[in-house]
Amino acid sequence: MKISDVRDLSGDQLQDELHKLKKEQFNLRFQAASGQLENTDRVRILRRDVARVLTVLNERTNAEAKSAG
């Protein structure tokens, strides 16, 4: 997922995407612990996607706080 794709999403869509990514990350951790994880690169990609979504959410929160105060 590219940052431009993340910035195009609305706030609700970002929250939904974050929830979906966290759920997948949780499942991959269980697969890794049980030795069933085949694509180990997916863990790194998910971690970075979560960071992208959180970054955009924080930017929007900070922008709202600045405009309000």
PDB file with SEQRES, HELIX, SHEET and CRYST1 records, atoms N, CA, C and O in Angstrom:
SEQRES   1 A   69  MET LYS ILE SER ASP VAL ARG ASP LEU SER GLY ASP GLN          
SEQRES   2 A   69  LEU GLN ASP GLU LEU HIS LYS LEU LYS LYS GLU GLN PHE          
SEQRES   3 A   69  ASN LEU ARG PHE GLN ALA ALA SER GLY GLN LEU GLU ASN          
SEQRES   4 A   69  THR ASP ARG VAL ARG ILE LEU ARG ARG ASP VAL ALA ARG          
SEQRES   5 A   69  VAL LEU THR VAL LEU ASN GLU ARG THR ASN ALA GLU ALA          
SEQRES   6 A   69  LYS SER ALA GLY                                              
HELIX    1 AA1 ILE A    3  ARG A    7  1                                   5    
HELIX    2 AA2 GLY A   11  SER A   34  1                                  24    
HELIX    3 AA3 ASP A   41  ALA A   68  1                                  28    
CRYST1    1.000    1.000    1.000  90.00  90.00  90.00 P 1           1          
ATOM      1  N   MET A   1       0.848  -1.169   0.000  1.00  0.00           N  
ATOM      2  CA  MET A   1       0.000   0.000   0.000  1.00  0.00           C  
ATOM      3  C   MET A   1       0.900   1.241   0.000  1.00  0.00           C  
ATOM      4  O   MET A   1       1.801   1.372   0.829  1.00  0.00           O  
ATOM      5  N   LYS A   2       0.642   2.129  -0.927  1.00  0.00           N  
ATOM      6  CA  LYS A   2       1.436   3.344  -1.010  1.00  0.00           C  
ATOM      7  C   LYS A   2       0.819   4.432  -0.147  1.00  0.00           C  
ATOM      8  O   LYS A   2      -0.375   4.409   0.150  1.00  0.00           O  
ATOM      9  N   ILE A   3       1.649   5.380   0.247  1.00  0.00           N  
ATOM     10  CA  ILE A   3       1.178   6.471   1.110  1.00  0.00           C  
ATOM     11  C   ILE A   3       0.115   7.312   0.404  1.00  0.00           C  
ATOM     12  O   ILE A   3      -0.799   7.824   1.050  1.00  0.00           O  
ATOM     13  N   SER A   4       0.228   7.457  -0.915  1.00  0.00           N  
ATOM     14  CA  SER A   4      -0.778   8.223  -1.651  1.00  0.00           C  
ATOM     15  C   SER A   4      -2.138   7.536  -1.592  1.00  0.00           C  
ATOM     16  O   SER A   4      -3.173   8.200  -1.543  1.00  0.00           O  
ATOM     17  N   ASP A   5      -2.132   6.202  -1.597  1.00  0.00           N  
ATOM     18  CA  ASP A   5      -3.389   5.460  -1.462  1.00  0.00           C  
ATOM     19  C   ASP A   5      -3.991   5.658  -0.082  1.00  0.00           C  
ATOM     20  O   ASP A   5      -5.208   5.776   0.062  1.00  0.00           O  
ATOM     21  N   VAL A   6      -3.141   5.694   0.925  1.00  0.00           N  
ATOM     22  CA  VAL A   6      -3.611   5.872   2.297  1.00  0.00           C  
ATOM     23  C   VAL A   6      -4.188   7.277   2.476  1.00  0.00           C  
ATOM     24  O   VAL A   6      -5.221   7.443   3.123  1.00  0.00           O  
ATOM     25  N   ARG A   7      -3.534   8.276   1.913  1.00  0.00           N  
ATOM     26  CA  ARG A   7      -4.013   9.656   2.061  1.00  0.00           C  
ATOM     27  C   ARG A   7      -5.357   9.885   1.380  1.00  0.00           C  
ATOM     28  O   ARG A   7      -6.087  10.805   1.749  1.00  0.00           O  
ATOM     29  N   ASP A   8      -5.693   9.058   0.385  1.00  0.00           N  
ATOM     30  CA  ASP A   8      -6.964   9.202  -0.326  1.00  0.00           C  
ATOM     31  C   ASP A   8      -8.150   8.659   0.458  1.00  0.00           C  
ATOM     32  O   ASP A   8      -9.299   8.940   0.117  1.00  0.00           O  
ATOM     33  N   LEU A   9      -7.882   7.885   1.504  1.00  0.00           N  
ATOM     34  CA  LEU A   9      -8.956   7.275   2.285  1.00  0.00           C  
ATOM     35  C   LEU A   9      -9.540   8.267   3.288  1.00  0.00           C  
ATOM     36  O   LEU A   9      -8.853   9.177   3.754  1.00  0.00           O  
ATOM     37  N   SER A  10     -10.816   8.077   3.611  1.00  0.00           N  
ATOM     38  CA  SER A  10     -11.454   8.912   4.626  1.00  0.00           C  
ATOM     39  C   SER A  10     -11.058   8.403   6.011  1.00  0.00           C  
ATOM     40  O   SER A  10     -10.415   7.360   6.138  1.00  0.00           O  
ATOM     41  N   GLY A  11     -11.442   9.136   7.029  1.00  0.00           N  
ATOM     42  CA  GLY A  11     -11.113   8.757   8.396  1.00  0.00           C  
ATOM     43  C   GLY A  11     -11.683   7.403   8.787  1.00  0.00           C  
ATOM     44  O   GLY A  11     -10.998   6.594   9.413  1.00  0.00           O  
ATOM     45  N   ASP A  12     -12.936   7.157   8.420  1.00  0.00           N  
ATOM     46  CA  ASP A  12     -13.562   5.866   8.733  1.00  0.00           C  
ATOM     47  C   ASP A  12     -12.885   4.733   7.974  1.00  0.00           C  
ATOM     48  O   ASP A  12     -12.680   3.647   8.516  1.00  0.00           O  
ATOM     49  N   GLN A  13     -12.541   4.992   6.727  1.00  0.00           N  
ATOM     50  CA  GLN A  13     -11.868   3.969   5.936  1.00  0.00           C  
ATOM     51  C   GLN A  13     -10.489   3.669   6.515  1.00  0.00           C  
ATOM     52  O   GLN A  13     -10.045   2.521   6.499  1.00  0.00           O  
ATOM     53  N   LEU A  14      -9.811   4.695   7.025  1.00  0.00           N  
ATOM     54  CA  LEU A  14      -8.507   4.485   7.649  1.00  0.00           C  
ATOM     55  C   LEU A  14      -8.635   3.625   8.899  1.00  0.00           C  
ATOM     56  O   LEU A  14      -7.815   2.736   9.132  1.00  0.00           O  
ATOM     57  N   GLN A  15      -9.655   3.886   9.700  1.00  0.00           N  
ATOM     58  CA  GLN A  15      -9.877   3.086  10.906  1.00  0.00           C  
ATOM     59  C   GLN A  15     -10.174   1.634  10.542  1.00  0.00           C  
ATOM     60  O   GLN A  15      -9.679   0.714  11.193  1.00  0.00           O  
ATOM     61  N   ASP A  16     -10.982   1.427   9.502  1.00  0.00           N  
ATOM     62  CA  ASP A  16     -11.299   0.069   9.058  1.00  0.00           C  
ATOM     63  C   ASP A  16     -10.044  -0.637   8.540  1.00  0.00           C  
ATOM     64  O   ASP A  16      -9.811  -1.808   8.839  1.00  0.00           O  
ATOM     65  N   GLU A  17      -9.243   0.089   7.764  1.00  0.00           N  
ATOM     66  CA  GLU A  17      -8.012  -0.481   7.223  1.00  0.00           C  
ATOM     67  C   GLU A  17      -7.044  -0.851   8.353  1.00  0.00           C  
ATOM     68  O   GLU A  17      -6.412  -1.906   8.313  1.00  0.00           O  
ATOM     69  N   LEU A  18      -6.934   0.013   9.344  1.00  0.00           N  
ATOM     70  CA  LEU A  18      -6.064  -0.251  10.483  1.00  0.00           C  
ATOM     71  C   LEU A  18      -6.522  -1.508  11.224  1.00  0.00           C  
ATOM     72  O   LEU A  18      -5.703  -2.347  11.600  1.00  0.00           O  
ATOM     73  N   HIS A  19      -7.812  -1.630  11.428  1.00  0.00           N  
ATOM     74  CA  HIS A  19      -8.355  -2.806  12.105  1.00  0.00           C  
ATOM     75  C   HIS A  19      -8.040  -4.075  11.301  1.00  0.00           C  
ATOM     76  O   HIS A  19      -7.637  -5.090  11.869  1.00  0.00           O  
ATOM     77  N   LYS A  20      -8.224  -4.011   9.999  1.00  0.00           N  
ATOM     78  CA  LYS A  20      -7.962  -5.164   9.133  1.00  0.00           C  
ATOM     79  C   LYS A  20      -6.483  -5.553   9.166  1.00  0.00           C  
ATOM     80  O   LYS A  20      -6.149  -6.735   9.239  1.00  0.00           O  
ATOM     81  N   LEU A  21      -5.602  -4.555   9.112  1.00  0.00           N  
ATOM     82  CA  LEU A  21      -4.168  -4.823   9.129  1.00  0.00           C  
ATOM     83  C   LEU A  21      -3.718  -5.415  10.462  1.00  0.00           C  
ATOM     84  O   LEU A  21      -2.911  -6.344  10.493  1.00  0.00           O  
ATOM     85  N   LYS A  22      -4.242  -4.876  11.559  1.00  0.00           N  
ATOM     86  CA  LYS A  22      -3.890  -5.394  12.886  1.00  0.00           C  
ATOM     87  C   LYS A  22      -4.357  -6.842  13.055  1.00  0.00           C  
ATOM     88  O   LYS A  22      -3.659  -7.661  13.653  1.00  0.00           O  
ATOM     89  N   LYS A  23      -5.539  -7.147  12.526  1.00  0.00           N  
ATOM     90  CA  LYS A  23      -6.064  -8.508  12.615  1.00  0.00           C  
ATOM     91  C   LYS A  23      -5.176  -9.471  11.825  1.00  0.00           C  
ATOM     92  O   LYS A  23      -4.862 -10.563  12.298  1.00  0.00           O  
ATOM     93  N   GLU A  24      -4.773  -9.060  10.615  1.00  0.00           N  
ATOM     94  CA  GLU A  24      -3.900  -9.903   9.813  1.00  0.00           C  
ATOM     95  C   GLU A  24      -2.533 -10.076  10.480  1.00  0.00           C  
ATOM     96  O   GLU A  24      -1.949 -11.159  10.445  1.00  0.00           O  
ATOM     97  N   GLN A  25      -2.032  -9.002  11.085  1.00  0.00           N  
ATOM     98  CA  GLN A  25      -0.754  -9.057  11.785  1.00  0.00           C  
ATOM     99  C   GLN A  25      -0.831 -10.041  12.958  1.00  0.00           C  
ATOM    100  O   GLN A  25       0.103 -10.809  13.190  1.00  0.00           O  
ATOM    101  N   PHE A  26      -1.919 -10.016  13.675  1.00  0.00           N  
ATOM    102  CA  PHE A  26      -2.141 -10.934  14.789  1.00  0.00           C  
ATOM    103  C   PHE A  26      -2.121 -12.381  14.299  1.00  0.00           C  
ATOM    104  O   PHE A  26      -1.478 -13.239  14.904  1.00  0.00           O  
ATOM    105  N   ASN A  27      -2.826 -12.644  13.205  1.00  0.00           N  
ATOM    106  CA  ASN A  27      -2.873 -14.000  12.656  1.00  0.00           C  
ATOM    107  C   ASN A  27      -1.498 -14.461  12.184  1.00  0.00           C  
ATOM    108  O   ASN A  27      -1.145 -15.627  12.357  1.00  0.00           O  
ATOM    109  N   LEU A  28      -0.724 -13.562  11.591  1.00  0.00           N  
ATOM    110  CA  LEU A  28       0.607 -13.929  11.128  1.00  0.00           C  
ATOM    111  C   LEU A  28       1.540 -14.238  12.293  1.00  0.00           C  
ATOM    112  O   LEU A  28       2.411 -15.100  12.175  1.00  0.00           O  
ATOM    113  N   ARG A  29       1.367 -13.546  13.414  1.00  0.00           N  
ATOM    114  CA  ARG A  29       2.185 -13.841  14.591  1.00  0.00           C  
ATOM    115  C   ARG A  29       1.929 -15.257  15.085  1.00  0.00           C  
ATOM    116  O   ARG A  29       2.860 -15.960  15.476  1.00  0.00           O  
ATOM    117  N   PHE A  30       0.660 -15.677  15.067  1.00  0.00           N  
ATOM    118  CA  PHE A  30       0.341 -17.041  15.474  1.00  0.00           C  
ATOM    119  C   PHE A  30       0.930 -18.054  14.503  1.00  0.00           C  
ATOM    120  O   PHE A  30       1.441 -19.093  14.923  1.00  0.00           O  
ATOM    121  N   GLN A  31       0.862 -17.759  13.210  1.00  0.00           N  
ATOM    122  CA  GLN A  31       1.446 -18.667  12.232  1.00  0.00           C  
ATOM    123  C   GLN A  31       2.954 -18.776  12.424  1.00  0.00           C  
ATOM    124  O   GLN A  31       3.519 -19.865  12.318  1.00  0.00           O  
ATOM    125  N   ALA A  32       3.599 -17.663  12.705  1.00  0.00           N  
ATOM    126  CA  ALA A  32       5.043 -17.675  12.914  1.00  0.00           C  
ATOM    127  C   ALA A  32       5.407 -18.480  14.161  1.00  0.00           C  
ATOM    128  O   ALA A  32       6.393 -19.217  14.166  1.00  0.00           O  
ATOM    129  N   ALA A  33       4.613 -18.336  15.208  1.00  0.00           N  
ATOM    130  CA  ALA A  33       4.895 -19.046  16.456  1.00  0.00           C  
ATOM    131  C   ALA A  33       4.711 -20.550  16.303  1.00  0.00           C  
ATOM    132  O   ALA A  33       5.406 -21.335  16.949  1.00  0.00           O  
ATOM    133  N   SER A  34       3.776 -20.949  15.451  1.00  0.00           N  
ATOM    134  CA  SER A  34       3.527 -22.376  15.271  1.00  0.00           C  
ATOM    135  C   SER A  34       4.326 -22.971  14.115  1.00  0.00           C  
ATOM    136  O   SER A  34       4.212 -24.163  13.828  1.00  0.00           O  
ATOM    137  N   GLY A  35       5.128 -22.149  13.455  1.00  0.00           N  
ATOM    138  CA  GLY A  35       5.973 -22.643  12.375  1.00  0.00           C  
ATOM    139  C   GLY A  35       5.258 -22.830  11.060  1.00  0.00           C  
ATOM    140  O   GLY A  35       5.773 -23.519  10.179  1.00  0.00           O  
ATOM    141  N   GLN A  36       4.094 -22.244  10.897  1.00  0.00           N  
ATOM    142  CA  GLN A  36       3.310 -22.405   9.674  1.00  0.00           C  
ATOM    143  C   GLN A  36       3.456 -21.224   8.721  1.00  0.00           C  
ATOM    144  O   GLN A  36       2.890 -21.252   7.629  1.00  0.00           O  
ATOM    145  N   LEU A  37       4.192 -20.197   9.099  1.00  0.00           N  
ATOM    146  CA  LEU A  37       4.314 -19.001   8.282  1.00  0.00           C  
ATOM    147  C   LEU A  37       5.239 -19.269   7.100  1.00  0.00           C  
ATOM    148  O   LEU A  37       6.404 -19.623   7.282  1.00  0.00           O  
ATOM    149  N   GLU A  38       4.716 -19.099   5.894  1.00  0.00           N  
ATOM    150  CA  GLU A  38       5.503 -19.346   4.693  1.00  0.00           C  
ATOM    151  C   GLU A  38       6.129 -18.059   4.164  1.00  0.00           C  
ATOM    152  O   GLU A  38       7.297 -18.052   3.774  1.00  0.00           O  
ATOM    153  N   ASN A  39       5.362 -16.975   4.148  1.00  0.00           N  
ATOM    154  CA  ASN A  39       5.840 -15.717   3.590  1.00  0.00           C  
ATOM    155  C   ASN A  39       6.228 -14.777   4.737  1.00  0.00           C  
ATOM    156  O   ASN A  39       5.407 -13.983   5.198  1.00  0.00           O  
ATOM    157  N   THR A  40       7.464 -14.869   5.186  1.00  0.00           N  
ATOM    158  CA  THR A  40       7.904 -14.063   6.321  1.00  0.00           C  
ATOM    159  C   THR A  40       8.008 -12.590   5.973  1.00  0.00           C  
ATOM    160  O   THR A  40       7.973 -11.744   6.867  1.00  0.00           O  
ATOM    161  N   ASP A  41       8.131 -12.268   4.713  1.00  0.00           N  
ATOM    162  CA  ASP A  41       8.218 -10.867   4.281  1.00  0.00           C  
ATOM    163  C   ASP A  41       6.910 -10.130   4.528  1.00  0.00           C  
ATOM    164  O   ASP A  41       6.906  -8.908   4.675  1.00  0.00           O  
ATOM    165  N   ARG A  42       5.811 -10.854   4.575  1.00  0.00           N  
ATOM    166  CA  ARG A  42       4.499 -10.237   4.774  1.00  0.00           C  
ATOM    167  C   ARG A  42       4.415  -9.539   6.135  1.00  0.00           C  
ATOM    168  O   ARG A  42       3.714  -8.537   6.270  1.00  0.00           O  
ATOM    169  N   VAL A  43       5.113 -10.051   7.129  1.00  0.00           N  
ATOM    170  CA  VAL A  43       5.110  -9.445   8.465  1.00  0.00           C  
ATOM    171  C   VAL A  43       5.697  -8.032   8.380  1.00  0.00           C  
ATOM    172  O   VAL A  43       5.141  -7.091   8.946  1.00  0.00           O  
ATOM    173  N   ARG A  44       6.810  -7.890   7.679  1.00  0.00           N  
ATOM    174  CA  ARG A  44       7.458  -6.585   7.537  1.00  0.00           C  
ATOM    175  C   ARG A  44       6.566  -5.617   6.756  1.00  0.00           C  
ATOM    176  O   ARG A  44       6.439  -4.449   7.124  1.00  0.00           O  
ATOM    177  N   ILE A  45       5.958  -6.100   5.693  1.00  0.00           N  
ATOM    178  CA  ILE A  45       5.090  -5.258   4.870  1.00  0.00           C  
ATOM    179  C   ILE A  45       3.897  -4.773   5.688  1.00  0.00           C  
ATOM    180  O   ILE A  45       3.527  -3.601   5.611  1.00  0.00           O  
ATOM    181  N   LEU A  46       3.295  -5.664   6.466  1.00  0.00           N  
ATOM    182  CA  LEU A  46       2.153  -5.284   7.307  1.00  0.00           C  
ATOM    183  C   LEU A  46       2.540  -4.245   8.342  1.00  0.00           C  
ATOM    184  O   LEU A  46       1.804  -3.287   8.578  1.00  0.00           O  
ATOM    185  N   ARG A  47       3.705  -4.438   8.963  1.00  0.00           N  
ATOM    186  CA  ARG A  47       4.156  -3.491   9.976  1.00  0.00           C  
ATOM    187  C   ARG A  47       4.304  -2.095   9.377  1.00  0.00           C  
ATOM    188  O   ARG A  47       3.942  -1.105  10.013  1.00  0.00           O  
ATOM    189  N   ARG A  48       4.824  -2.014   8.179  1.00  0.00           N  
ATOM    190  CA  ARG A  48       4.996  -0.717   7.527  1.00  0.00           C  
ATOM    191  C   ARG A  48       3.662  -0.122   7.091  1.00  0.00           C  
ATOM    192  O   ARG A  48       3.479   1.094   7.160  1.00  0.00           O  
ATOM    193  N   ASP A  49       2.729  -0.958   6.643  1.00  0.00           N  
ATOM    194  CA  ASP A  49       1.410  -0.459   6.277  1.00  0.00           C  
ATOM    195  C   ASP A  49       0.675   0.108   7.494  1.00  0.00           C  
ATOM    196  O   ASP A  49       0.006   1.138   7.400  1.00  0.00           O  
ATOM    197  N   VAL A  50       0.804  -0.565   8.624  1.00  0.00           N  
ATOM    198  CA  VAL A  50       0.193  -0.060   9.864  1.00  0.00           C  
ATOM    199  C   VAL A  50       0.794   1.302  10.207  1.00  0.00           C  
ATOM    200  O   VAL A  50       0.072   2.219  10.598  1.00  0.00           O  
ATOM    201  N   ALA A  51       2.100   1.434  10.064  1.00  0.00           N  
ATOM    202  CA  ALA A  51       2.764   2.703  10.362  1.00  0.00           C  
ATOM    203  C   ALA A  51       2.280   3.804   9.428  1.00  0.00           C  
ATOM    204  O   ALA A  51       2.102   4.943   9.858  1.00  0.00           O  
ATOM    205  N   ARG A  52       2.066   3.482   8.165  1.00  0.00           N  
ATOM    206  CA  ARG A  52       1.573   4.485   7.212  1.00  0.00           C  
ATOM    207  C   ARG A  52       0.189   4.980   7.605  1.00  0.00           C  
ATOM    208  O   ARG A  52      -0.077   6.182   7.598  1.00  0.00           O  
ATOM    209  N   VAL A  53      -0.690   4.045   7.948  1.00  0.00           N  
ATOM    210  CA  VAL A  53      -2.055   4.416   8.333  1.00  0.00           C  
ATOM    211  C   VAL A  53      -2.029   5.267   9.600  1.00  0.00           C  
ATOM    212  O   VAL A  53      -2.718   6.284   9.677  1.00  0.00           O  
ATOM    213  N   LEU A  54      -1.242   4.861  10.586  1.00  0.00           N  
ATOM    214  CA  LEU A  54      -1.160   5.625  11.827  1.00  0.00           C  
ATOM    215  C   LEU A  54      -0.572   7.012  11.600  1.00  0.00           C  
ATOM    216  O   LEU A  54      -0.986   7.975  12.246  1.00  0.00           O  
ATOM    217  N   THR A  55       0.380   7.120  10.696  1.00  0.00           N  
ATOM    218  CA  THR A  55       0.980   8.417  10.383  1.00  0.00           C  
ATOM    219  C   THR A  55      -0.056   9.367   9.818  1.00  0.00           C  
ATOM    220  O   THR A  55      -0.135  10.521  10.239  1.00  0.00           O  
ATOM    221  N   VAL A  56      -0.853   8.894   8.869  1.00  0.00           N  
ATOM    222  CA  VAL A  56      -1.880   9.747   8.262  1.00  0.00           C  
ATOM    223  C   VAL A  56      -2.934  10.123   9.293  1.00  0.00           C  
ATOM    224  O   VAL A  56      -3.382  11.269   9.324  1.00  0.00           O  
ATOM    225  N   LEU A  57      -3.335   9.178  10.136  1.00  0.00           N  
ATOM    226  CA  LEU A  57      -4.310   9.493  11.182  1.00  0.00           C  
ATOM    227  C   LEU A  57      -3.768  10.560  12.136  1.00  0.00           C  
ATOM    228  O   LEU A  57      -4.494  11.479  12.514  1.00  0.00           O  
ATOM    229  N   ASN A  58      -2.494  10.442  12.524  1.00  0.00           N  
ATOM    230  CA  ASN A  58      -1.891  11.434  13.414  1.00  0.00           C  
ATOM    231  C   ASN A  58      -1.752  12.789  12.737  1.00  0.00           C  
ATOM    232  O   ASN A  58      -1.959  13.821  13.377  1.00  0.00           O  
ATOM    233  N   GLU A  59      -1.409  12.804  11.463  1.00  0.00           N  
ATOM    234  CA  GLU A  59      -1.316  14.067  10.737  1.00  0.00           C  
ATOM    235  C   GLU A  59      -2.655  14.779  10.707  1.00  0.00           C  
ATOM    236  O   GLU A  59      -2.730  15.992  10.902  1.00  0.00           O  
ATOM    237  N   ARG A  60      -3.712  14.016  10.462  1.00  0.00           N  
ATOM    238  CA  ARG A  60      -5.051  14.615  10.400  1.00  0.00           C  
ATOM    239  C   ARG A  60      -5.481  15.123  11.785  1.00  0.00           C  
ATOM    240  O   ARG A  60      -6.097  16.183  11.897  1.00  0.00           O  
ATOM    241  N   THR A  61      -5.161  14.379  12.810  1.00  0.00           N  
ATOM    242  CA  THR A  61      -5.504  14.801  14.171  1.00  0.00           C  
ATOM    243  C   THR A  61      -4.764  16.088  14.525  1.00  0.00           C  
ATOM    244  O   THR A  61      -5.352  17.008  15.093  1.00  0.00           O  
ATOM    245  N   ASN A  62      -3.478  16.155  14.191  1.00  0.00           N  
ATOM    246  CA  ASN A  62      -2.704  17.351  14.470  1.00  0.00           C  
ATOM    247  C   ASN A  62      -3.181  18.541  13.676  1.00  0.00           C  
ATOM    248  O   ASN A  62      -3.191  19.659  14.192  1.00  0.00           O  
ATOM    249  N   ALA A  63      -3.579  18.333  12.431  1.00  0.00           N  
ATOM    250  CA  ALA A  63      -4.094  19.418  11.594  1.00  0.00           C  
ATOM    251  C   ALA A  63      -5.405  19.957  12.155  1.00  0.00           C  
ATOM    252  O   ALA A  63      -5.633  21.166  12.132  1.00  0.00           O  
ATOM    253  N   GLU A  64      -6.264  19.082  12.657  1.00  0.00           N  
ATOM    254  CA  GLU A  64      -7.525  19.504  13.254  1.00  0.00           C  
ATOM    255  C   GLU A  64      -7.280  20.283  14.537  1.00  0.00           C  
ATOM    256  O   GLU A  64      -7.965  21.270  14.805  1.00  0.00           O  
ATOM    257  N   ALA A  65      -6.314  19.849  15.326  1.00  0.00           N  
ATOM    258  CA  ALA A  65      -6.008  20.527  16.575  1.00  0.00           C  
ATOM    259  C   ALA A  65      -5.458  21.923  16.322  1.00  0.00           C  
ATOM    260  O   ALA A  65      -5.783  22.860  17.051  1.00  0.00           O  
ATOM    261  N   LYS A  66      -4.630  22.066  15.297  1.00  0.00           N  
ATOM    262  CA  LYS A  66      -4.065  23.368  14.970  1.00  0.00           C  
ATOM    263  C   LYS A  66      -5.145  24.329  14.486  1.00  0.00           C  
ATOM    264  O   LYS A  66      -5.156  25.501  14.864  1.00  0.00           O  
ATOM    265  N   SER A  67      -6.057  23.827  13.646  1.00  0.00           N  
ATOM    266  CA  SER A  67      -7.091  24.692  13.099  1.00  0.00           C  
ATOM    267  C   SER A  67      -8.115  25.085  14.179  1.00  0.00           C  
ATOM    268  O   SER A  67      -8.717  26.155  14.094  1.00  0.00           O  
ATOM    269  N   ALA A  68      -8.310  24.241  15.176  1.00  0.00           N  
ATOM    270  CA  ALA A  68      -9.271  24.528  16.235  1.00  0.00           C  
ATOM    271  C   ALA A  68      -8.697  25.461  17.297  1.00  0.00           C  
ATOM    272  O   ALA A  68      -9.434  26.196  17.953  1.00  0.00           O  
ATOM    273  N   GLY A  69      -7.378  25.424  17.461  1.00  0.00           N  
ATOM    274  CA  GLY A  69      -6.809  26.146  18.588  1.00  0.00           C  
ATOM    275  C   GLY A  69      -6.007  27.291  18.173  1.00  0.00           C  
ATOM    276  O   GLY A  69      -5.460  28.000  19.017  1.00  0.00           O  
TER     277      GLY A  69                                                      
END                                                                             
